[in-house]
């Protein structure tokens, strides 16, 4: 397997998309909530180390009516 030599960003942001109606489809309401270092909602985007962001995303995934994104 080849290793990519492209530059990588080692810090990321974690965002949770909440669907109040529970329907993840075009045209339905979506609330975007940034997540902080401790896994709690915060007011604006914060950068996290990449490994920590992915670990929190795995922990938060699977909740009904939500999607977790590492940006």
mmCIF file as gemmi writes it, N, C-alpha and C atoms, coordinates in Angstrom:
data_model
loop_
_atom_site.group_PDB
_atom_site.id
_atom_site.type_symbol
_atom_site.label_atom_id
_atom_site.label_alt_id
_atom_site.label_comp_id
_atom_site.label_asym_id
_atom_site.label_entity_id
_atom_site.label_seq_id
_atom_site.pdbx_PDB_ins_code
_atom_site.Cartn_x
_atom_site.Cartn_y
_atom_site.Cartn_z
_atom_site.occupancy
_atom_site.B_iso_or_equiv
_atom_site.pdbx_formal_charge
_atom_site.auth_seq_id
_atom_site.auth_asym_id
_atom_site.pdbx_PDB_model_num
ATOM 1 N N . UNK Axp A 1 ? 0.843 -1.168 0 1 0 ? 1 A 1
ATOM 2 C CA . UNK Axp A 1 ? 0 0 0 1 0 ? 1 A 1
ATOM 3 C C . UNK Axp A 1 ? 0.893 1.236 0 1 0 ? 1 A 1
ATOM 4 N N . UNK Axp A 2 ? 0.614 2.177 -0.852 1 0 ? 2 A 1
ATOM 5 C CA . UNK Axp A 2 ? 1.408 3.391 -0.963 1 0 ? 2 A 1
ATOM 6 C C . UNK Axp A 2 ? 0.975 4.407 0.095 1 0 ? 2 A 1
ATOM 7 N N . UNK Axp A 3 ? 1.939 5.141 0.599 1 0 ? 3 A 1
ATOM 8 C CA . UNK Axp A 3 ? 1.667 6.179 1.585 1 0 ? 3 A 1
ATOM 9 C C . UNK Axp A 3 ? 1.613 7.516 0.854 1 0 ? 3 A 1
ATOM 10 N N . UNK Axp A 4 ? 0.58 8.273 1.121 1 0 ? 4 A 1
ATOM 11 C CA . UNK Axp A 4 ? 0.41 9.565 0.475 1 0 ? 4 A 1
ATOM 12 C C . UNK Axp A 4 ? 1.435 10.562 1.001 1 0 ? 4 A 1
ATOM 13 N N . UNK Axp A 5 ? 2.044 11.308 0.104 1 0 ? 5 A 1
ATOM 14 C CA . UNK Axp A 5 ? 3.014 12.335 0.48 1 0 ? 5 A 1
ATOM 15 C C . UNK Axp A 5 ? 2.367 13.72 0.531 1 0 ? 5 A 1
ATOM 16 N N . UNK Axp A 6 ? 1.074 13.79 0.291 1 0 ? 6 A 1
ATOM 17 C CA . UNK Axp A 6 ? 0.378 15.075 0.292 1 0 ? 6 A 1
ATOM 18 C C . UNK Axp A 6 ? 0.376 15.66 1.706 1 0 ? 6 A 1
ATOM 19 N N . UNK Axp A 7 ? 0.396 16.983 1.822 1 0 ? 7 A 1
ATOM 20 C CA . UNK Axp A 7 ? 0.364 17.588 3.155 1 0 ? 7 A 1
ATOM 21 C C . UNK Axp A 7 ? -0.958 17.294 3.85 1 0 ? 7 A 1
ATOM 22 N N . UNK Axp A 8 ? -0.877 17.013 5.149 1 0 ? 8 A 1
ATOM 23 C CA . UNK Axp A 8 ? -2.068 16.713 5.938 1 0 ? 8 A 1
ATOM 24 C C . UNK Axp A 8 ? -2.21 17.73 7.055 1 0 ? 8 A 1
ATOM 25 N N . UNK Axp A 9 ? -3.423 18.009 7.41 1 0 ? 9 A 1
ATOM 26 C CA . UNK Axp A 9 ? -3.694 18.887 8.536 1 0 ? 9 A 1
ATOM 27 C C . UNK Axp A 9 ? -3.904 18.012 9.762 1 0 ? 9 A 1
ATOM 28 N N . UNK Axp A 10 ? -3.14 18.232 10.804 1 0 ? 10 A 1
ATOM 29 C CA . UNK Axp A 10 ? -3.219 17.413 12.008 1 0 ? 10 A 1
ATOM 30 C C . UNK Axp A 10 ? -4.245 17.93 13.009 1 0 ? 10 A 1
ATOM 31 N N . UNK Axp A 11 ? -4.911 19.057 12.697 1 0 ? 11 A 1
ATOM 32 C CA . UNK Axp A 11 ? -5.951 19.556 13.583 1 0 ? 11 A 1
ATOM 33 C C . UNK Axp A 11 ? -7.26 19.64 12.807 1 0 ? 11 A 1
ATOM 34 N N . UNK Axp A 12 ? -8.329 19.316 13.476 1 0 ? 12 A 1
ATOM 35 C CA . UNK Axp A 12 ? -9.642 19.266 12.828 1 0 ? 12 A 1
ATOM 36 C C . UNK Axp A 12 ? -10.699 19.884 13.742 1 0 ? 12 A 1
ATOM 37 N N . UNK Axp A 13 ? -11.876 20.104 13.194 1 0 ? 13 A 1
ATOM 38 C CA . UNK Axp A 13 ? -13.042 20.567 13.941 1 0 ? 13 A 1
ATOM 39 C C . UNK Axp A 13 ? -14.078 19.442 13.937 1 0 ? 13 A 1
ATOM 40 N N . UNK Axp A 14 ? -14.848 19.365 15.001 1 0 ? 14 A 1
ATOM 41 C CA . UNK Axp A 14 ? -15.877 18.339 15.134 1 0 ? 14 A 1
ATOM 42 C C . UNK Axp A 14 ? -17.237 19.028 15.162 1 0 ? 14 A 1
ATOM 43 N N . UNK Axp A 15 ? -18.156 18.568 14.312 1 0 ? 15 A 1
ATOM 44 C CA . UNK Axp A 15 ? -19.476 19.177 14.191 1 0 ? 15 A 1
ATOM 45 C C . UNK Axp A 15 ? -20.535 18.086 14.256 1 0 ? 15 A 1
ATOM 46 N N . UNK Axp A 16 ? -21.624 18.358 14.988 1 0 ? 16 A 1
ATOM 47 C CA . UNK Axp A 16 ? -22.749 17.431 15.044 1 0 ? 16 A 1
ATOM 48 C C . UNK Axp A 16 ? -23.937 18.082 14.341 1 0 ? 16 A 1
ATOM 49 N N . UNK Axp A 17 ? -24.539 17.364 13.402 1 0 ? 17 A 1
ATOM 50 C CA . UNK Axp A 17 ? -25.734 17.828 12.704 1 0 ? 17 A 1
ATOM 51 C C . UNK Axp A 17 ? -26.928 17.151 13.363 1 0 ? 17 A 1
ATOM 52 N N . UNK Axp A 18 ? -27.863 17.951 13.863 1 0 ? 18 A 1
ATOM 53 C CA . UNK Axp A 18 ? -29.028 17.433 14.573 1 0 ? 18 A 1
ATOM 54 C C . UNK Axp A 18 ? -30.262 17.651 13.711 1 0 ? 18 A 1
ATOM 55 N N . UNK Axp A 19 ? -31.034 16.601 13.533 1 0 ? 19 A 1
ATOM 56 C CA . UNK Axp A 19 ? -32.27 16.645 12.753 1 0 ? 19 A 1
ATOM 57 C C . UNK Axp A 19 ? -33.446 16.538 13.725 1 0 ? 19 A 1
ATOM 58 N N . UNK Axp A 20 ? -34.112 17.66 14.081 1 0 ? 20 A 1
ATOM 59 C CA . UNK Axp A 20 ? -35.187 17.642 15.075 1 0 ? 20 A 1
ATOM 60 C C . UNK Axp A 20 ? -36.349 16.711 14.7 1 0 ? 20 A 1
ATOM 61 N N . UNK Axp A 21 ? -36.66 16.615 13.405 1 0 ? 21 A 1
ATOM 62 C CA . UNK Axp A 21 ? -37.762 15.75 12.979 1 0 ? 21 A 1
ATOM 63 C C . UNK Axp A 21 ? -37.336 14.292 12.88 1 0 ? 21 A 1
ATOM 64 N N . UNK Axp A 22 ? -36.035 14.039 12.921 1 0 ? 22 A 1
ATOM 65 C CA . UNK Axp A 22 ? -35.529 12.678 12.79 1 0 ? 22 A 1
ATOM 66 C C . UNK Axp A 22 ? -35.395 12.226 11.346 1 0 ? 22 A 1
ATOM 67 N N . UNK Axp A 23 ? -35.641 13.123 10.392 1 0 ? 23 A 1
ATOM 68 C CA . UNK Axp A 23 ? -35.582 12.775 8.972 1 0 ? 23 A 1
ATOM 69 C C . UNK Axp A 23 ? -34.351 13.42 8.352 1 0 ? 23 A 1
ATOM 70 N N . UNK Axp A 24 ? -33.428 12.589 7.882 1 0 ? 24 A 1
ATOM 71 C CA . UNK Axp A 24 ? -32.202 13.087 7.256 1 0 ? 24 A 1
ATOM 72 C C . UNK Axp A 24 ? -32.394 13.138 5.746 1 0 ? 24 A 1
ATOM 73 N N . UNK Axp A 25 ? -33.134 14.13 5.276 1 0 ? 25 A 1
ATOM 74 C CA . UNK Axp A 25 ? -33.409 14.259 3.852 1 0 ? 25 A 1
ATOM 75 C C . UNK Axp A 25 ? -33.389 15.732 3.466 1 0 ? 25 A 1
ATOM 76 N N . UNK Axp A 26 ? -33.245 15.969 2.179 1 0 ? 26 A 1
ATOM 77 C CA . UNK Axp A 26 ? -33.221 17.326 1.65 1 0 ? 26 A 1
ATOM 78 C C . UNK Axp A 26 ? -34.528 18.037 1.973 1 0 ? 26 A 1
ATOM 79 N N . UNK Axp A 27 ? -34.421 19.265 2.419 1 0 ? 27 A 1
ATOM 80 C CA . UNK Axp A 27 ? -35.605 20.065 2.691 1 0 ? 27 A 1
ATOM 81 C C . UNK Axp A 27 ? -36.061 20.02 4.135 1 0 ? 27 A 1
ATOM 82 N N . UNK Axp A 28 ? -35.488 19.153 4.951 1 0 ? 28 A 1
ATOM 83 C CA . UNK Axp A 28 ? -35.87 19.082 6.358 1 0 ? 28 A 1
ATOM 84 C C . UNK Axp A 28 ? -34.887 19.898 7.191 1 0 ? 28 A 1
ATOM 85 N N . UNK Axp A 29 ? -35.334 20.349 8.327 1 0 ? 29 A 1
ATOM 86 C CA . UNK Axp A 29 ? -34.527 21.205 9.188 1 0 ? 29 A 1
ATOM 87 C C . UNK Axp A 29 ? -33.301 20.47 9.722 1 0 ? 29 A 1
ATOM 88 N N . UNK Axp A 30 ? -32.162 21.195 9.757 1 0 ? 30 A 1
ATOM 89 C CA . UNK Axp A 30 ? -30.928 20.641 10.301 1 0 ? 30 A 1
ATOM 90 C C . UNK Axp A 30 ? -30.255 21.715 11.149 1 0 ? 30 A 1
ATOM 91 N N . UNK Axp A 31 ? -29.872 21.365 12.361 1 0 ? 31 A 1
ATOM 92 C CA . UNK Axp A 31 ? -29.16 22.27 13.257 1 0 ? 31 A 1
ATOM 93 C C . UNK Axp A 31 ? -27.714 21.797 13.327 1 0 ? 31 A 1
ATOM 94 N N . UNK Axp A 32 ? -26.771 22.711 13.09 1 0 ? 32 A 1
ATOM 95 C CA . UNK Axp A 32 ? -25.354 22.372 13.144 1 0 ? 32 A 1
ATOM 96 C C . UNK Axp A 32 ? -24.784 22.884 14.46 1 0 ? 32 A 1
ATOM 97 N N . UNK Axp A 33 ? -24.212 21.965 15.262 1 0 ? 33 A 1
ATOM 98 C CA . UNK Axp A 33 ? -23.698 22.292 16.585 1 0 ? 33 A 1
ATOM 99 C C . UNK Axp A 33 ? -22.226 21.903 16.686 1 0 ? 33 A 1
ATOM 100 N N . UNK Axp A 34 ? -21.302 22.867 16.864 1 0 ? 34 A 1
ATOM 101 C CA . UNK Axp A 34 ? -19.895 22.506 17.069 1 0 ? 34 A 1
ATOM 102 C C . UNK Axp A 34 ? -19.707 21.775 18.397 1 0 ? 34 A 1
ATOM 103 N N . UNK Axp A 35 ? -18.761 20.858 18.422 1 0 ? 35 A 1
ATOM 104 C CA . UNK Axp A 35 ? -18.471 20.063 19.611 1 0 ? 35 A 1
ATOM 105 C C . UNK Axp A 35 ? -17.057 20.392 20.072 1 0 ? 35 A 1
ATOM 106 N N . UNK Axp A 36 ? -16.865 20.543 21.381 1 0 ? 36 A 1
ATOM 107 C CA . UNK Axp A 36 ? -15.568 20.897 21.947 1 0 ? 36 A 1
ATOM 108 C C . UNK Axp A 36 ? -14.722 19.699 22.324 1 0 ? 36 A 1
ATOM 109 N N . UNK Axp A 37 ? -13.63 19.958 23.025 1 0 ? 37 A 1
ATOM 110 C CA . UNK Axp A 37 ? -12.65 18.926 23.382 1 0 ? 37 A 1
ATOM 111 C C . UNK Axp A 37 ? -13.191 17.861 24.316 1 0 ? 37 A 1
ATOM 112 N N . UNK Axp A 38 ? -14.174 18.216 25.122 1 0 ? 38 A 1
ATOM 113 C CA . UNK Axp A 38 ? -14.728 17.252 26.075 1 0 ? 38 A 1
ATOM 114 C C . UNK Axp A 38 ? -15.992 16.57 25.555 1 0 ? 38 A 1
ATOM 115 N N . UNK Axp A 39 ? -16.34 16.836 24.305 1 0 ? 39 A 1
ATOM 116 C CA . UNK Axp A 39 ? -17.516 16.212 23.727 1 0 ? 39 A 1
ATOM 117 C C . UNK Axp A 39 ? -18.81 16.949 24.029 1 0 ? 39 A 1
ATOM 118 N N . UNK Axp A 40 ? -18.706 18.161 24.511 1 0 ? 40 A 1
ATOM 119 C CA . UNK Axp A 40 ? -19.874 18.975 24.842 1 0 ? 40 A 1
ATOM 120 C C . UNK Axp A 40 ? -20.108 20.027 23.765 1 0 ? 40 A 1
ATOM 121 N N . UNK Axp A 41 ? -21.355 20.43 23.531 1 0 ? 41 A 1
ATOM 122 C CA . UNK Axp A 41 ? -21.638 21.483 22.549 1 0 ? 41 A 1
ATOM 123 C C . UNK Axp A 41 ? -21.016 22.818 22.975 1 0 ? 41 A 1
ATOM 124 N N . UNK Axp A 42 ? -20.491 23.564 21.999 1 0 ? 42 A 1
ATOM 125 C CA . UNK Axp A 42 ? -19.904 24.875 22.244 1 0 ? 42 A 1
ATOM 126 C C . UNK Axp A 42 ? -20.485 25.867 21.25 1 0 ? 42 A 1
ATOM 127 N N . UNK Axp A 43 ? -20.135 27.161 21.394 1 0 ? 43 A 1
ATOM 128 C CA . UNK Axp A 43 ? -20.731 28.195 20.554 1 0 ? 43 A 1
ATOM 129 C C . UNK Axp A 43 ? -20.051 28.384 19.214 1 0 ? 43 A 1
ATOM 130 N N . UNK Axp A 44 ? -18.732 28.207 19.115 1 0 ? 44 A 1
ATOM 131 C CA . UNK Axp A 44 ? -18.056 28.388 17.842 1 0 ? 44 A 1
ATOM 132 C C . UNK Axp A 44 ? -17.034 27.273 17.643 1 0 ? 44 A 1
ATOM 133 N N . UNK Axp A 45 ? -16.593 27.108 16.397 1 0 ? 45 A 1
ATOM 134 C CA . UNK Axp A 45 ? -15.679 26.023 16.063 1 0 ? 45 A 1
ATOM 135 C C . UNK Axp A 45 ? -14.359 26.139 16.815 1 0 ? 45 A 1
ATOM 136 N N . UNK Axp A 46 ? -13.875 25.024 17.321 1 0 ? 46 A 1
ATOM 137 C CA . UNK Axp A 46 ? -12.572 24.934 17.968 1 0 ? 46 A 1
ATOM 138 C C . UNK Axp A 46 ? -11.796 23.825 17.29 1 0 ? 46 A 1
ATOM 139 N N . UNK Axp A 47 ? -10.501 23.99 17.208 1 0 ? 47 A 1
ATOM 140 C CA . UNK Axp A 47 ? -9.66 22.965 16.604 1 0 ? 47 A 1
ATOM 141 C C . UNK Axp A 47 ? -9.241 21.937 17.643 1 0 ? 47 A 1
ATOM 142 N N . UNK Axp A 48 ? -9.205 20.666 17.225 1 0 ? 48 A 1
ATOM 143 C CA . UNK Axp A 48 ? -8.802 19.546 18.071 1 0 ? 48 A 1
ATOM 144 C C . UNK Axp A 48 ? -7.706 18.773 17.358 1 0 ? 48 A 1
ATOM 145 N N . UNK Axp A 49 ? -6.882 18.042 18.098 1 0 ? 49 A 1
ATOM 146 C CA . UNK Axp A 49 ? -5.97 17.117 17.421 1 0 ? 49 A 1
ATOM 147 C C . UNK Axp A 49 ? -6.784 16.084 16.641 1 0 ? 49 A 1
ATOM 148 N N . UNK Axp A 50 ? -6.264 15.672 15.498 1 0 ? 50 A 1
ATOM 149 C CA . UNK Axp A 50 ? -7.002 14.789 14.605 1 0 ? 50 A 1
ATOM 150 C C . UNK Axp A 50 ? -7.433 13.495 15.284 1 0 ? 50 A 1
ATOM 151 N N . UNK Axp A 51 ? -6.552 12.868 16.046 1 0 ? 51 A 1
ATOM 152 C CA . UNK Axp A 51 ? -6.882 11.603 16.708 1 0 ? 51 A 1
ATOM 153 C C . UNK Axp A 51 ? -8.015 11.788 17.714 1 0 ? 51 A 1
ATOM 154 N N . UNK Axp A 52 ? -7.991 12.886 18.46 1 0 ? 52 A 1
ATOM 155 C CA . UNK Axp A 52 ? -9.035 13.15 19.452 1 0 ? 52 A 1
ATOM 156 C C . UNK Axp A 52 ? -10.378 13.422 18.775 1 0 ? 52 A 1
ATOM 157 N N . UNK Axp A 53 ? -10.363 14.157 17.674 1 0 ? 53 A 1
ATOM 158 C CA . UNK Axp A 53 ? -11.6 14.459 16.949 1 0 ? 53 A 1
ATOM 159 C C . UNK Axp A 53 ? -12.251 13.181 16.431 1 0 ? 53 A 1
ATOM 160 N N . UNK Axp A 54 ? -11.456 12.271 15.873 1 0 ? 54 A 1
ATOM 161 C CA . UNK Axp A 54 ? -12.017 11.02 15.37 1 0 ? 54 A 1
ATOM 162 C C . UNK Axp A 54 ? -12.487 10.119 16.503 1 0 ? 54 A 1
ATOM 163 N N . UNK Axp A 55 ? -11.805 10.13 17.636 1 0 ? 55 A 1
ATOM 164 C CA . UNK Axp A 55 ? -12.238 9.332 18.79 1 0 ? 55 A 1
ATOM 165 C C . UNK Axp A 55 ? -13.586 9.841 19.316 1 0 ? 55 A 1
ATOM 166 N N . UNK Axp A 56 ? -13.743 11.152 19.418 1 0 ? 56 A 1
ATOM 167 C CA . UNK Axp A 56 ? -15.025 11.71 19.859 1 0 ? 56 A 1
ATOM 168 C C . UNK Axp A 56 ? -16.128 11.426 18.846 1 0 ? 56 A 1
ATOM 169 N N . UNK Axp A 57 ? -15.815 11.47 17.562 1 0 ? 57 A 1
ATOM 170 C CA . UNK Axp A 57 ? -16.818 11.189 16.529 1 0 ? 57 A 1
ATOM 171 C C . UNK Axp A 57 ? -17.317 9.75 16.648 1 0 ? 57 A 1
ATOM 172 N N . UNK Axp A 58 ? -16.405 8.812 16.895 1 0 ? 58 A 1
ATOM 173 C CA . UNK Axp A 58 ? -16.825 7.415 17.082 1 0 ? 58 A 1
ATOM 174 C C . UNK Axp A 58 ? -17.71 7.261 18.313 1 0 ? 58 A 1
ATOM 175 N N . UNK Axp A 59 ? -17.394 8.004 19.366 1 0 ? 59 A 1
ATOM 176 C CA . UNK Axp A 59 ? -18.181 7.944 20.603 1 0 ? 59 A 1
ATOM 177 C C . UNK Axp A 59 ? -19.582 8.518 20.402 1 0 ? 59 A 1
ATOM 178 N N . UNK Axp A 60 ? -19.688 9.608 19.625 1 0 ? 60 A 1
ATOM 179 C CA . UNK Axp A 60 ? -20.963 10.307 19.452 1 0 ? 60 A 1
ATOM 180 C C . UNK Axp A 60 ? -21.846 9.74 18.348 1 0 ? 60 A 1
ATOM 181 N N . UNK Axp A 61 ? -21.298 8.924 17.46 1 0 ? 61 A 1
ATOM 182 C CA . UNK Axp A 61 ? -22.096 8.406 16.356 1 0 ? 61 A 1
ATOM 183 C C . UNK Axp A 61 ? -23.136 7.406 16.856 1 0 ? 61 A 1
ATOM 184 N N . UNK Axp A 62 ? -24.186 7.258 16.084 1 0 ? 62 A 1
ATOM 185 C CA . UNK Axp A 62 ? -25.211 6.272 16.394 1 0 ? 62 A 1
ATOM 186 C C . UNK Axp A 62 ? -26.395 6.823 17.164 1 0 ? 62 A 1
ATOM 187 N N . UNK Axp A 63 ? -26.378 8.094 17.53 1 0 ? 63 A 1
ATOM 188 C CA . UNK Axp A 63 ? -27.532 8.669 18.2 1 0 ? 63 A 1
ATOM 189 C C . UNK Axp A 63 ? -28.628 8.912 17.18 1 0 ? 63 A 1
ATOM 190 N N . UNK Axp A 64 ? -29.868 8.719 17.56 1 0 ? 64 A 1
ATOM 191 C CA . UNK Axp A 64 ? -30.993 8.887 16.638 1 0 ? 64 A 1
ATOM 192 C C . UNK Axp A 64 ? -31.124 10.347 16.227 1 0 ? 64 A 1
ATOM 193 N N . UNK Axp A 65 ? -31.25 10.601 14.941 1 0 ? 65 A 1
ATOM 194 C CA . UNK Axp A 65 ? -31.483 11.935 14.407 1 0 ? 65 A 1
ATOM 195 C C . UNK Axp A 65 ? -30.27 12.82 14.378 1 0 ? 65 A 1
ATOM 196 N N . UNK Axp A 66 ? -29.061 12.23 14.429 1 0 ? 66 A 1
ATOM 197 C CA . UNK Axp A 66 ? -27.844 13.031 14.375 1 0 ? 66 A 1
ATOM 198 C C . UNK Axp A 66 ? -26.839 12.441 13.399 1 0 ? 66 A 1
ATOM 199 N N . UNK Axp A 67 ? -25.937 13.297 12.931 1 0 ? 67 A 1
ATOM 200 C CA . UNK Axp A 67 ? -24.799 12.893 12.119 1 0 ? 67 A 1
ATOM 201 C C . UNK Axp A 67 ? -23.592 13.645 12.655 1 0 ? 67 A 1
ATOM 202 N N . UNK Axp A 68 ? -22.446 12.983 12.758 1 0 ? 68 A 1
ATOM 203 C CA . UNK Axp A 68 ? -21.231 13.609 13.263 1 0 ? 68 A 1
ATOM 204 C C . UNK Axp A 68 ? -20.243 13.76 12.119 1 0 ? 68 A 1
ATOM 205 N N . UNK Axp A 69 ? -19.634 14.951 11.988 1 0 ? 69 A 1
ATOM 206 C CA . UNK Axp A 69 ? -18.68 15.228 10.929 1 0 ? 69 A 1
ATOM 207 C C . UNK Axp A 69 ? -17.381 15.742 11.521 1 0 ? 69 A 1
ATOM 208 N N . UNK Axp A 70 ? -16.267 15.275 10.989 1 0 ? 70 A 1
ATOM 209 C CA . UNK Axp A 70 ? -14.95 15.818 11.323 1 0 ? 70 A 1
ATOM 210 C C . UNK Axp A 70 ? -14.528 16.642 10.122 1 0 ? 70 A 1
ATOM 211 N N . UNK Axp A 71 ? -14.419 17.96 10.33 1 0 ? 71 A 1
ATOM 212 C CA . UNK Axp A 71 ? -14.156 18.898 9.248 1 0 ? 71 A 1
ATOM 213 C C . UNK Axp A 71 ? -12.714 19.366 9.316 1 0 ? 71 A 1
